[in-house]
Amino acid sequence: MPSAQAVREVIVASLRHGDATLDSTARALKVSSRTLQRHLGRMGTSHSEMLAEVRLNIACRLLVDSSKRLSEIAKFVGYSNASSFSRTFVRLMKIQPITYRQRQLADRQSQASHGKKSHAAGP
């Protein structure tokens, strides 16, 4: 049976093709949908939970590492529009996606400036 990581990788690939369903994931892993459901259940998760986790991880990375608009990120991770993506993001992360982006970028800049100062103060 596939590992959790293998299932995540198939879901990531499926998102690129716009078909991240249980059936498409099961087909790619060469198991039946019901077998995959049971297997994921034994691992304490489900396809929908793993899909949400993968979408969130990709979205967080894109929010920080790209200048893509919210609507582009929403579409890329499989949401029909930016507002449904934002609602889900807020529910899972307890913060608006734009605020998340701003805070992460501010943290990066702060770390970079502190790093430069400490290197400059070296021997």
The 8 nearest C-alpha neighbors of each residue, nearest first, counted from 0:
[[1, 2, 38, 35, 30, 28, 34, 3],
 [2, 0, 5, 6, 3, 28, 4, 38],
 [1, 3, 5, 4, 6, 0, 7, 39],
 [2, 4, 6, 5, 7, 1, 39, 42],
 [3, 5, 7, 2, 6, 8, 1, 9],
 [6, 4, 8, 2, 7, 3, 1, 9],
 [5, 7, 3, 9, 4, 8, 10, 2],
 [8, 6, 4, 10, 5, 9, 11, 3],
 [9, 7, 11, 5, 10, 6, 4, 12],
 [8, 10, 12, 6, 11, 7, 13, 24],
 [9, 11, 13, 7, 8, 12, 19, 14],
 [12, 10, 8, 14, 13, 9, 7, 15],
 [11, 13, 9, 15, 10, 14, 8, 16],
 [14, 12, 19, 10, 16, 18, 15, 11],
 [15, 13, 17, 11, 19, 16, 12, 18],
 [14, 16, 12, 13, 17, 11, 75, 18],
 [17, 15, 13, 14, 18, 12, 19, 11],
 [16, 18, 14, 15, 13, 19, 77, 75],
 [17, 19, 13, 16, 20, 14, 23, 15],
 [20, 18, 13, 14, 10, 17, 23, 24],
 [19, 21, 23, 22, 18, 24, 13, 46],
 [20, 22, 24, 23, 25, 46, 32, 19],
 [23, 21, 25, 20, 24, 32, 26, 31],
 [22, 24, 26, 20, 25, 21, 27, 19],
 [25, 23, 21, 27, 22, 26, 9, 20],
 [24, 26, 28, 22, 32, 30, 23, 27],
 [27, 25, 29, 23, 28, 24, 22, 30],
 [26, 28, 24, 29, 25, 23, 9, 30],
 [27, 29, 25, 26, 30, 24, 1, 9],
 [30, 28, 26, 27, 25, 31, 24, 32],
 [31, 29, 25, 28, 26, 34, 35, 32],
 [30, 32, 34, 33, 25, 35, 26, 29],
 [33, 31, 35, 25, 34, 22, 36, 21],
 [32, 34, 36, 35, 31, 37, 30, 38],
 [35, 33, 31, 37, 36, 32, 38, 30],
 [34, 36, 38, 32, 33, 37, 39, 25],
 [37, 35, 33, 39, 34, 38, 40, 32],
 [38, 36, 40, 34, 35, 39, 33, 41],
 [37, 39, 35, 41, 40, 36, 34, 42],
 [38, 40, 42, 36, 45, 44, 41, 37],
 [41, 39, 43, 37, 44, 42, 38, 45],
 [40, 42, 38, 43, 39, 37, 44, 36],
 [43, 41, 39, 40, 44, 38, 3, 45],
 [44, 42, 40, 41, 39, 45, 38, 37],
 [43, 45, 40, 39, 42, 48, 46, 49],
 [46, 44, 48, 39, 47, 40, 49, 36],
 [45, 47, 49, 48, 50, 21, 36, 39],
 [46, 48, 50, 45, 49, 51, 21, 44],
 [49, 47, 51, 45, 50, 46, 52, 44],
 [48, 50, 52, 46, 51, 47, 53, 45],
 [49, 51, 47, 53, 48, 52, 46, 54],
 [50, 52, 54, 48, 49, 53, 55, 47],
 [53, 51, 49, 55, 50, 54, 56, 48],
 [54, 52, 50, 56, 55, 51, 49, 57],
 [53, 55, 51, 57, 76, 52, 56, 58],
 [54, 56, 58, 52, 53, 57, 59, 51],
 [57, 55, 53, 59, 58, 54, 52, 60],
 [56, 58, 60, 54, 55, 59, 61, 53],
 [57, 59, 55, 61, 60, 56, 62, 54],
 [60, 58, 62, 56, 61, 57, 55, 63],
 [59, 61, 57, 63, 58, 62, 64, 56],
 [62, 60, 58, 64, 65, 63, 59, 57],
 [63, 61, 59, 100, 60, 58, 64, 65],
 [62, 64, 61, 60, 100, 65, 104, 59],
 [65, 63, 61, 60, 62, 66, 59, 67],
 [66, 64, 61, 67, 63, 62, 60, 68],
 [65, 67, 68, 64, 62, 63, 61, 69],
 [68, 66, 65, 71, 72, 69, 61, 62],
 [67, 69, 71, 70, 72, 66, 62, 73],
 [70, 68, 72, 71, 81, 73, 67, 96],
 [69, 71, 81, 73, 68, 72, 74, 80],
 [72, 70, 74, 68, 69, 73, 67, 75],
 [71, 73, 75, 69, 74, 70, 76, 58],
 [74, 72, 70, 78, 81, 71, 76, 75],
 [73, 75, 77, 71, 78, 72, 76, 70],
 [76, 74, 72, 73, 77, 71, 15, 14],
 [77, 75, 54, 73, 74, 78, 72, 14],
 [76, 78, 74, 75, 73, 14, 79, 17],
 [79, 77, 73, 74, 80, 84, 76, 83],
 [78, 80, 74, 77, 83, 73, 81, 84],
 [81, 79, 78, 82, 83, 73, 70, 84],
 [80, 82, 70, 84, 73, 83, 85, 69],
 [81, 83, 85, 84, 80, 86, 70, 73],
 [84, 82, 86, 85, 81, 80, 87, 78],
 [83, 85, 81, 87, 82, 86, 73, 78],
 [86, 84, 82, 88, 83, 87, 81, 89],
 [87, 85, 83, 89, 88, 84, 82, 90],
 [86, 88, 90, 84, 85, 89, 91, 83],
 [87, 89, 85, 91, 90, 86, 92, 84],
 [90, 88, 93, 94, 92, 86, 95, 87],
 [89, 91, 87, 88, 93, 92, 86, 94],
 [92, 90, 88, 89, 93, 87, 94, 55],
 [91, 93, 89, 94, 88, 90, 95, 87],
 [94, 92, 89, 90, 91, 95, 88, 96],
 [95, 93, 89, 92, 99, 96, 98, 88],
 [94, 96, 98, 89, 97, 99, 85, 88],
 [97, 95, 99, 98, 100, 85, 94, 88],
 [98, 96, 100, 99, 95, 101, 62, 69],
 [97, 99, 101, 95, 100, 96, 102, 94],
 [100, 98, 96, 102, 97, 101, 103, 95],
 [101, 99, 97, 103, 62, 98, 63, 102],
 [100, 102, 98, 104, 99, 103, 105, 97],
 [103, 101, 105, 99, 104, 100, 106, 98],
 [102, 104, 106, 100, 105, 101, 99, 107],
 [103, 105, 107, 101, 106, 102, 100, 108],
 [104, 106, 102, 108, 107, 103, 101, 109],
 [107, 105, 109, 103, 104, 108, 102, 110],
 [108, 106, 104, 110, 109, 105, 111, 103],
 [107, 109, 111, 105, 110, 106, 112, 104],
 [108, 110, 106, 112, 107, 111, 105, 113],
 [111, 109, 113, 107, 108, 112, 114, 106],
 [110, 112, 114, 108, 109, 113, 107, 115],
 [111, 113, 115, 109, 114, 110, 108, 116],
 [114, 112, 110, 116, 115, 111, 109, 117],
 [113, 115, 111, 117, 112, 116, 110, 118],
 [116, 114, 112, 118, 113, 117, 119, 111],
 [115, 117, 119, 113, 114, 118, 120, 112],
 [116, 118, 120, 114, 119, 115, 113, 121],
 [119, 117, 115, 121, 120, 116, 114, 113],
 [120, 118, 116, 117, 121, 115, 122, 114],
 [119, 121, 117, 118, 116, 122, 115, 114],
 [120, 122, 118, 119, 117, 116, 115, 114],
 [121, 120, 119, 118, 117, 116, 115, 114]]
